């Protein structure tokens, strides 16, 4: 978004008021041990009525999570944010129209906004049923996020592709007709992680905490961008080969179960395998491809030909039956037909 100075002040005020309403209501509900019955008339805040109502809904949602956790943790929102429901904003290619309180009255203002997308994919998504508009501040920039409900039609058929995620090889995929592709650059990833780590260490010696935080944000953006690129390439590969099901390992406990060398340990504990899996899942859903999660036990040790278990030497997997492949490719081959975690799977 590209707001004017006056609009920036309105965005700051609205964001401050919004999180203040949520935090206040959550504390009240926790103290009373029950959900609030307050309406917009009972909430003093410099916000349009519809935005107040959305804040009340969000506060109730936060309270339900606190209640479910038996009141052990009561979150306090600090990040600037404000949310409008789908009846209280509109947009075109250049502006977003939203309501603010100006001189005591609810007034709609047009805020300049840029939709940056080479393939125009974002604007195509916005043609579907719209949900809330969430505006927040990130790295001194105001960002507008619109939730969208998209009807999904899963592809017919049972063509399956297994995908193995890792560090040295970010991802390797194999289809059920043995089409193979490796994704990402593990060496480049490790180099960039070392580069960020060294820079942080130097800044730490100089006690430049603000610079360290900025570098952390830069590293996270870079990692996230890598995950977007790899996940997009995986889904495109699946589309090109008419895949109807992508199978991934259930990676919930990867940091506890993965065997790794000491030099890879730091990278293992900072890389978000879960985020990459989530990116694959939502991108696949947009093109009608189903994602299933399988039990990861022995996927990189079991021979796909004779089922004998062997330990790979570095990246090379060799079995007594004569089978030999790249270790991560063996993992992807076994993931194709491994037991699905929830038991709800396509027939292999």
Phi, psi and omega in degrees: 000151180233069182287155174284173179300319179295319180291327176298317178296322178293320178295317178299314181297313181297318180296316179298314181296321183297309181289332177296317178299313181298311181299318180296314181294320180298315179299317179299317181291323178295318179295322181275347182058031177202158183291148182286153175247013181292147175249180181300331180291336182269358184249107178282111180199148180275070182219149173300153184304317182295324179289321175302315181299321178294322178296321178297317178299316180295321179297319178296321179295317178297318181298320180297324177291320178296317179297318180296327179274011178059038173061021181287325180230126177247105183291147175238117182286136179234331184289131180300128180200147174212144186232133175245141177281172189289355177268354189238024171207159173211167183203161171222199184291341187237342185218155169243127180260119183223158183268135173232166170267113180238120183054039175084359182237148176285121185226134178274131178236147177267121179253128181295136181215145180248132176258098184267112180197112183300323184264003182062021184294319182300315182291328176297321178296325183287358176279349180274186182295123184270148176249223183282155172255123181244120180247129182218166180253127179227123178049049178066018176237143177268125185244133176256127180238124182246125176279144184226136174260118184244123175292128184248133176246112180291143180294139176287161178102177184228032177287123188246143176231129176264140180231124178254127180257142180199191182263304181296321173240106184308322178197144172224136183238146175219132180274171181286353171251027170068025171279131188236144172208138175261142184235143175082177182227098183297322180296317178297318179300314180296321179298314181294322179296318178296320180298314178295320182295318179295318179297320179296320181298317179296319179292328179295321178298324180274359179058040177265081186294321180297318179294325178295317179297319179296321179292322176300316179298319180296319180294317179297321178296319180295315180298317180296320179297320178298317179297321178296316182294316181293315181296321178296317180295322179295314181292321177297319177298318178296317178299315183298335182250019175055040179285138177254340181222127171254130178247133179236159173287144171286106191259022184306317185248030185301324182290337179270332188257337185290136174270126182213155178284163181299324182289340178264352189300315181297320179294320181300320185274000178241350182270136184267090175293325181298316180297317178299317178298319179294321178296318178298317184297313184285327177291323178294319180299325181295337180248016174080019178258131182275144176246130177238150180247136185242163176293123185279359186301123173062018182295332180263001182246339184274131178288124180295342182270309185244358179069008175289146181265129179221150176264132181286149174259111187057243181259000185260126177250124180230132179246154179298337181283354179106349180288135174209131182208174171297137185305315182290330176293321175301317178301313180296322180296319180285329179298328180307320189240013178288158180298131179285138187302312182270001177079354182262094187224163171285147175296138182275000000 
